Amino acid sequence: MGGRKPTVSDREILGIFAETTEPVLSASEVADQLPIGQTGTYQRLRELHDRGLLDTKKVGQGRAWWITDEGRTFVDEESD
């Protein structure tokens, strides 16, 4: 299937973290809620981490992700 890849905003990704009751999420859990694949989701999570909007920690063979205070501020500002 050709065509353009779906576009997902930073606010959409961070919103998943802001709205969950879970303290951390895996890349797979985030990818399940987005119209992009797991590899694309992981790349976006890394970009958001590099910008200080998400934090991450290796847990076992996986990685846990959570929103930072800066990320929450970004979501709040984008919602206004």
C-alpha positions as CSV (number, residue, x, y, z in Angstrom):
1,M,0.0,0.0,0.0
2,G,1.6,3.3,-1.1
3,G,0.9,6.8,-0.3
4,R,2.0,9.2,2.5
5,K,2.6,7.9,6.0
6,P,0.1,9.1,8.6
7,T,1.2,12.2,10.5
8,V,1.0,12.3,14.3
9,S,1.6,15.4,16.3
10,D,3.8,15.7,19.3
11,R,0.7,16.7,21.3
12,E,-1.1,13.5,20.3
13,I,1.8,11.4,21.5
14,L,2.3,13.3,24.7
15,G,-1.5,13.3,25.3
16,I,-1.4,9.6,25.6
17,F,1.0,9.9,28.5
18,A,-0.9,12.8,30.0
19,E,-4.2,11.0,30.0
20,T,-3.2,7.5,31.2
21,T,-3.5,6.4,34.8
22,E,-0.4,4.3,34.3
23,P,2.9,5.7,35.7
24,V,4.9,4.5,32.6
25,L,4.1,3.1,29.2
26,S,6.1,0.9,26.7
27,A,6.6,1.9,23.1
28,S,4.2,-0.9,22.1
29,E,1.5,0.5,24.3
30,V,1.9,3.9,22.8
31,A,2.1,2.4,19.2
32,D,-1.2,0.6,19.8
33,Q,-2.9,4.0,20.1
34,L,-1.3,5.6,17.1
35,P,-1.7,5.2,13.3
36,I,2.0,4.6,12.9
37,G,4.1,1.5,13.4
38,Q,6.2,0.5,16.4
39,T,9.5,1.6,14.8
40,G,8.1,5.0,13.9
41,T,6.6,5.4,17.4
42,Y,9.9,4.5,19.0
43,Q,11.7,7.1,16.9
44,R,9.2,9.7,17.9
45,L,9.6,8.8,21.6
46,R,13.4,9.2,21.3
47,E,12.9,12.6,19.7
48,L,10.6,13.7,22.5
49,H,13.1,12.4,25.0
50,D,15.9,14.3,23.4
51,R,13.7,17.5,23.7
52,G,13.1,16.8,27.4
53,L,9.4,16.1,27.0
54,L,9.6,12.4,27.9
55,D,11.9,10.5,30.2
56,T,12.9,6.8,29.8
57,K,14.6,4.0,31.6
58,K,15.6,0.5,30.5
59,V,13.6,-2.1,32.3
60,G,14.6,-5.7,31.7
61,Q,14.8,-6.1,27.9
62,G,12.4,-3.3,27.3
63,R,12.1,0.4,28.0
64,A,9.7,2.4,30.1
65,W,8.6,5.9,29.1
66,W,6.9,8.7,31.1
67,I,6.0,12.3,30.6
68,T,8.2,15.0,32.2
69,D,7.0,18.2,33.8
70,E,8.1,20.0,30.6
71,G,6.0,17.5,28.5
72,R,2.9,18.3,30.7
73,T,3.5,22.0,30.2
74,F,3.8,21.4,26.4
75,V,0.5,19.5,26.4
76,D,-1.3,22.1,28.5
77,E,0.0,25.0,26.2
78,E,-1.0,23.1,23.1
79,S,-4.5,22.5,24.5
80,D,-5.3,26.2,25.1
